Amino acid sequence: MSGGVREAGAGPGSTVAKVNPQTVIREVRVARRPQGMVQAEDFVLAEAAPLPPLGDGQVQVALRSVGMNAGMADRMRERPNSGHPAMALGHVPRSDAVLEVVESRSDEFAPGDLAVRSWSPWREADVVDAGELRRIPAERADLPLENHLTVLGHVGFTAWVGMVHVGQVRETDTVYVSGAAGGVGSCAVQFAAARGARVIGSAGSPEKVALLKELGADAAIDHHDGPAVELLRAAAPDGIDLFFDNVGGDQLEAALDTLRLRGRAVLCGAVSQYGREGAGPRNYLRMIYQELTLRGFTVTEHEDLRPAFESEAAQLVRGGRLHSVHTVLNGFDRVPEAFCTLLTGGSRGRMIVAA
Ligand SMILES: NC(=O)c1ccc[n+]([C@@H]2O[C@H](COP(=O)([O-])OP(=O)(O)OC[C@H]3O[C@@H](n4cnc5c(N)ncnc54)[C@H](OP(=O)(O)O)[C@@H]3O)[C@@H](O)[C@H]2O)c1
């Protein structure tokens, strides 16, 4: 299958020169708190401070491509119950990125090397401690760059931790994935299918429903087609064993109504609730009657699992059983647009901006 949607123009493959001290480096900052849905105007493109001189063990990097994360929509707002402060106004958001080393004072990296940084500021160039970078290994250098932000990167790792480690997916399971055609969801569907489970996915358009079937889902639902619980019951008349939730709200309630005795739910995200009070599920008593287990997770707490994930994911990629699904917009100035498009369902798979 072909997983990528890419615009014409410069992108991965173009070369990057060392940043001239006179060159303007741009960054994206949070400009205001979102009111309702996040808008591109909630961000501002600004000139970054000049880069500091390189210290020992540091490298200067140029941004090649950066992934967008839906969860950031939540962190832009005041969230009294989250345990984390909201992003300050003027803050430069961070997400995972592929970077090219352009100058090095580290024995680990030389100019031209490509590396992934988990939490890279939305900035065209930066000075970074070499220890923050994960080199793209030589044996994976032939793979398209997007793979390092999708199936082998942050969203793939999130899906694997949730589906395999937390959810303990089994061959005999019927699995339901909400937000299944997104960055995390498209990987979660494929990990469950690769383990032999029966997979049902939900997404927001007929094109995404078709994509889910290409990815190995046995059934797929367009969540616009009716009440979530009716659509899920029709797709899984005998119920589900495992729910991987990216969406929350009515998707979570539908899954609670459909999970079989001792079913499990993995709470990965709740994109439908970001910017709202995030009310709990109306039917939570089903947890008692059906002895259900709901377990949330935060991928950053599971860094120790990365080698096991990379080993399995790389094998699946090489075996043609795990495909990168991504939408690429070209141009660093399009980061705000890319982020808002992701939230409103305008992307397939991971939304990536090529600088
Ligand atoms: N727990 C963790 O450590 C962790 C780490 C990373 C991400 N996450 C979570 O994983 C989830 C997916 O993140 P992502 O970055 O890969 O985003 P994504 O799934 O690529 O993008 C979000 C998608 O959600 C769907 N959506 C938006 N509003 C919806 C609604 N009201 N009802 C149903 N679907 C809706 C849209 O697709 P459609 O067209 O299908 O509607 C949209 O494209 C998020 O909840 C995020 O917070 C959790």
The ligand as a Gaussian input file, in Angstrom:
#p B3LYP/6-31G(d) Opt

LIG

0 1
 N       -0.812000       8.352000      26.115000
 C        0.237000       8.830000      25.463000
 O        1.381000       8.762000      25.915000
 C        0.028000       9.463000      24.112000
 C        1.112000       9.764000      23.258000
 C        0.831000      10.295000      21.991000
 C       -0.495000      10.552000      21.618000
 N       -1.497000      10.284000      22.501000
 C       -2.906000      10.498000      22.135000
 O       -3.159000       9.691000      20.998000
 C       -4.269000      10.258000      20.285000
 C       -3.897000      10.348000      18.805000
 O       -2.874000      11.321000      18.661000
 P       -2.245000      11.666000      17.222000
 O       -1.233000      12.716000      17.486000
 O       -1.878000      10.411000      16.538000
 O       -3.468000      12.358000      16.485000
 P       -4.299000      11.853000      15.216000
 O       -5.065000      10.644000      15.621000
 O       -3.422000      11.765000      14.029000
 O       -5.263000      13.102000      14.989000
 C       -6.402000      13.249000      15.727000
 C       -7.605000      12.671000      14.945000
 O       -8.672000      12.452000      15.842000
 C       -9.883000      12.493000      15.109000
 N      -10.846000      13.304000      15.848000
 C      -10.742000      14.603000      16.189000
 N      -11.840000      14.990000      16.867000
 C      -12.651000      13.897000      16.944000
 C      -13.938000      13.647000      17.516000
 N      -14.618000      14.615000      18.146000
 N      -14.453000      12.405000      17.410000
 C      -13.788000      11.422000      16.760000
 N      -12.557000      11.607000      16.190000
 C      -12.016000      12.823000      16.291000
 C       -9.588000      13.111000      13.746000
 O       -9.613000      12.082000      12.753000
 P      -10.973000      11.578000      12.043000
 O      -10.943000      12.110000      10.665000
 O      -10.854000      10.092000      12.094000
 O      -12.158000      12.094000      12.830000
 C       -8.165000      13.623000      13.923000
 O       -7.409000      13.600000      12.747000
 C       -4.544000      11.611000      20.931000
 O       -5.641000      11.462000      21.802000
 C       -3.280000      11.900000      21.716000
 O       -3.512000      12.749000      22.811000
 C       -1.266000       9.741000      23.726000

